[in-house]
Amino acid sequence: MNWKKLLVKKALIGRLPFADNLRDFKRKISGYPPNTQNMELTIKNYERIKAALEKSGSRIEGSTILEIGSGWFPVIPILLARDGAKKVCMSDLNVHMDDITFRETVRYLKSYFPNDDYIQKIISFSSLPIDYLAPFNSSEISNKSIDIVMSNNVLEHIPRGDIYNLFSSLRSKVSDCCIMVHVIDHSDHFEHHDKSISKIEFLTWSEEKHALINYLIKDGENRMRHHEYPQVFIDSGFEVIDEEAILDEKTMEAVETLDLVYPYSKMSPEQLATLTSIFSLKPL
């Protein structure tokens, strides 16, 4: 879909005063089947998160885990439960998951893992060691009770100052040996739907245009690049113990053809073309 048409669609839906009721009604009538590509990517990123945790010496089994921004389909919380987490706190700024999207998630996972006994035996959300915290408020979490914090393609949707506020509020909630792992997608998310534009097309927008589009669609990106995140983490009480920056070669080649705005016009091609980050953090 052309990204401008998608923008109009998202803006109309996002700004309708009865949008949530309309969405609920549509789900009840026609269901809400997940996008299989998104589900496959989520499972792939979960494996990346597991690998980062193992590298840091952390274990899912027996841990209390907070996922930031679980979304509509609780793939990662269910897989964490399967892998032995003591308790999983899935969280969102607003309520997204419901009985319909949970049921669709379980149906998808059962087809994806046909030989997984744990997955095949899931019958209800209440049968799992998962709490749904939405709207999320960190004050609901006991001090030093969280062993692992993770997010999958979420931080890019949070303004820089709000990342600082969120992580600062979590600092007293995590245990002294807590490990955080965050997968971040630095690409222009409109490109996911419109392949005629660059993966960093949004870096050609003025601040005013970027702010307006984010206001209209409600779920835009902060445009932060990989190298800009560590200082925010440090300022909020966490240090980077490991990081992976994944370059996109086609974007590297396209950088010179784009009319980038400041400050992106002053950044190196490598900084601009890093489209996926995996950060592992621990408390300072």
N, C-alpha and C positions, 0 to 999 in steps of 0.2 A: 504494500500500500504506500502511495506517495506520502511522505512524512508530513506535508502541510495538511493533507486531508485527515491524517491520523491526529494531528494537533487539534483540528477543529472538532473532530469526534470526541477526543478526550476532554476538551474544554467544555463542550456542551454537556457531556455526561457528568463531569466533575463539578459543574456549577449548578446543575439542576437541584432545587431545594428538596425534591423527593427522590433523588438518585438512589439512595440506599434502599428505599422501599421498592423502587422499580427493579433494582438488581435482585433483591430477595424474591420478588414475585417471579422474575424470569428464571431463577434457579429452581424454584419449586415446580415450574411448568416444564422446563426443558433440561434441567440439570446443569452441571457446570463441568464438563469434561476438561481435564488439564491438557495443556500443550505438551505433547510428548517430548519435543526437543528441550523444552525448559526442564521437564522432569529428569531427562537423561543428564542434562548439564548439572542439575542439583546433585544427583547421585555421584557424578564425576567429581564435583567440588567437595562433596562429603568425604570422598576417598582422599582428596588432597589435604583436607583438614585433619583427617585421621593420621596421615603420614607426618604432617607437621607436629601433631601432638606426640606421636611416638618418637620423633627426632628430639623433642624437648624433654623426653622422659616422663611425660604425663600419660595417664591411663583413663580411658572412658569408664571401664568397669569399676563400679562402686563410687563413682563421682557424682556430685551435684552440679548440673550444667545449666547455664543460661544461654539460650540462643536469642540474639538480637534480631528482630524483624523476621518472624517465622512465615508471615504471609498467609495466603489462602490454603496452601497445600502443605501439611506438616510432614514432609518427607524426612527431613533431618531429625526432628524429635522422635519419630517412630524408629528410625535406624539407630539412634542413640539408645533408645530403650532396648532394642534388639541386642545391641552390643554391650549391654550390662550396666548402663547408667543407673545409679541409685535413684536419682530424681532428675527430671528435665523440666526446666521452666522455659516454655516458649512464650515469646513476648511480641507485642506490636503496639504501635502508637494508637491504633484504632482496632476494633474487632474486625477481623477478616475471615478467619476460619469459622465454619458452622457445620452442622451435621452433614450437609450435602457435600461440602468440599472435603471433609474428613473421609466420608464414605468413598468418594472418588479417588482419594489418595490411596486408601487401603486397596481398592480394586486394582489400581495401577501397580502398586508394589507386589500384590499377589501374582500378577501376570509377569512382572519383571523378575521376581525371585520365586519361581514355581516350586523349588525344592527347599525353600527356607521354612522350617517348621514353625519358628516364632511368628513370622509374617503370616503364614497360612492360618494360624490359630487366632489372629486378632478378630475380636467380635465387636468391640466398642471402645470409644475413647476412654471411658471410665475404667477400663480394664488395664490401662497403661499407666506407668509411673510418671505422668505428664501433668503439669499445671499450666493453664493458659492465662497469662497475665496481660490483659488488654482491657482498657488502655493501661499501658505500662507505667508503673510508678516505683522507682527503686526503693522507696521507703517501705514497701511491702516485703522486702527481702531482709533477712537477719544479717547482722554484721558477720563478716568472715565465714559466710556459709557457702559461698560459691567456689568450686574447685576449677571449673573451666568456663570460659566465655567464648562464644564463637558467633560469626555472622557470615552469610553467603550473599555476596552482591547486594549489600545493604548500605554500607557506609557511604557509597558514592551518592546516595540520595539524601544524605543528611548534611546541612550546612556546616561549615567548619566550626563555627562557634557552638553549635548544638552538639557536635561530636565531643568537643571539650567538656561541655556541661554534662553530657551523658556519662563519659568516662570518669569524670571527677566524682559524679554521684555514685559510681560503682566502686570507687577505690576502697571505701571502708567495707564494702559488701563481699569482697573477694578474700579468699584465704591467703596466707603469706606465700604459699607455693602455687598459687593460681597461675594458669597459663591461658592466655587469650590467643585465638587464631582467627584472622579475618581475611576472607577472599574479597577482593575489590575489582569491579569492572570499570575501567576508566574510559570506555568507549561511549560515543554518542548513542544512546539507546534508540533513537529514531532510526539509526542505520540498521538495527536488527530487523526492521520491517521494510525499509526502503534501501535497497542495495545500490541505488544510483548515487548516493551521497557518500562522503568520506566517513570513516569510523571516528574521525575527530572533527566533523563538520561544525559542531557547536563551539569549537575554539575560534571560529571566524565571526561569532556573534559579539556584538557590543554587550557591555554589562547590562545596559537597559533592556536590550532584546532578550537576553538570557533571563533576567529577572521577571520580565513579563510572561515569557513562555512557562517558566516554573510556576508562576502564580496561576496561570490558566489551567495547567494540567495537574498541579498539586504533587506530582511525583517525579519532578525533573532531577537533574544531577548537579552536583556542586562544581564539577569540572576540575577538581583537584587532581594533580598528577602524583605519581608514586613518591617522588622525592619530597613532597610537601606534607605527607602524613606523619613521619616520625616526630617532628617537633610538636605537633598537636598531642601525640601520645605522651611525650615527655612532660609537656606542660600540665597534663591531666593526671600524672602520677604513674605512668607505665613506660618501660623501656623496651626497645626492640631487641630481641635476642636472636632472631633469624628473619630473613626476608628473601622473597623471590620476586624478581621483576621480569615479566614475560613480554618480550618485544614482538610486535607484529611487523614483518618485513614489508608488506605492501604499504602499510601506513608510513613506514620509514621512507619509502620511495615517493610517496605522495606529498610529504611535508612541504617540499619546495614549491609545489603547485598551488598551495592554499594561501589565501590572504588572511593570515592569522592576526588576531588583535593582541595588544599588550595585556598581560605579561607573556603570553604564549609565544609571541614573535621573538622573544629574547631567550627562549628555552632551546636546548639542543634537540636534534631529531630523536635521539634515544629517549630523552625525557618525555617527549610528546608521543612517541610510538610505543611506549610501555602501556599496554592495554589491560593487563591483568597483574595484580599484586597479591601476594600471600604474606602476611605479616604475623609473626609470633611474638607475643609480648609477655612480660612479667611485671609485677608491681615493683616500683622503685622503693 
